[in-house]
Amino acid sequence: MIVPLSHILGFSSALFVMGLACVLARRDLIMILIGIEIMLNAVGLALVGASAFWQKVDGQIFVIFLMAMTSAEVAISLAMVVYLRRQKATLDADAYDGMKG
Amino acid sequence: MATILFYILATTALAATWMCITRRNPVHAVLYLVNAFFALALLFYLLGAPLVAAWEVIIYAGAIMVLFLFIIMMLELAPDQPVKGPGWRRWGPVLLLSAVLLCSTLLLIVADPGGANGIPRYYASPRTFGYALFKEYALAVEIVSFQLLFAAVGAYYVGRSDKKVTCPGEEVP
């Protein structure tokens, strides 16, 4: 290990909190998705750090699954962004507060 | 050497992420996020995950962020009025972060931390990685492939337009 595990975890939690703040504070749908990306990357960093700490490859494999999950999530969510934009011509998250059905 | 590089790259990633989440223009935010992803890829390499580092650049910075840029430009979400103020205020941070990343990459190539100095560090070789991925986690790989297929079908279903698409030469009934 080049650095203690606690430093890696602290860095990754700082990234996670930044992503969470972005999701909570911004009202733009694109920025909310970017915040989710930041959070997923922070989790990936924690997994790789744990993999280096315990000298096991499993953490890195979980990062690969995380990337596959992120690709699927981004594909669906950006398609939904396009769909919502067609519906109301705005991407403000507060505009979508009603349910139909 | 590797320890100093880790802290430099961590600071770069945090600064780029902070710039990303405070931008008003989503295009600028995406570009700063690409910067942060490059720093994270170098960190992954430092932590002994070269394959994950390569895929971080290829998938995250290459595919996902370009998809974001594509959607932003397709929906014309970026404000079109020019930003007021001097030019360095717009280009200074991204130039600084990119320069730090480039210098770190060169240092990494020249110094090769852990290789020449003999610092013991964990390194997952492609053989170990592939063996564990396709032997121990073979079922998970299959499930993930199904998940990607469902995501593609779902994205097509959500994104289809209601209007009937006609070919240019076709008569509209």
Interface residues (C-beta under 8 A of the other chain):
Chain A: M1 I2 V3 H7 I8 F11 A14 L15 M18 G19 A21 C22 A25 R26 D28 I30 M31 L33 I34 G35 E37 I38 N41 G44 L45 V48 G49 S51 A52 Q55 V57 D58 Q60 I61 V63 I64 F65 M67 A68 M69 T70 S71 A72 E73 V74 A75 I76 L78 A79 M80 V81 V82 Y83 R85 R86 L91
Chain B: A2 T3 F6 Y7 A10 A13 L14 T17 W18 C20 I21 P26 A29 V30 L33 A36 F37 L40 L43 F44 L46 L47 G48 A49 L51 V52 W55 E56 I59 Y60 A63 I64 L67 F68 I71 I72 M74 L75 L77 P113 G114 I119 R121 Y122 A124 T128 F129 A132 L133 Y137 A140 V144 Q147 L148 F150 A151 A152 G154 A155 Y156 V158 G159 S161
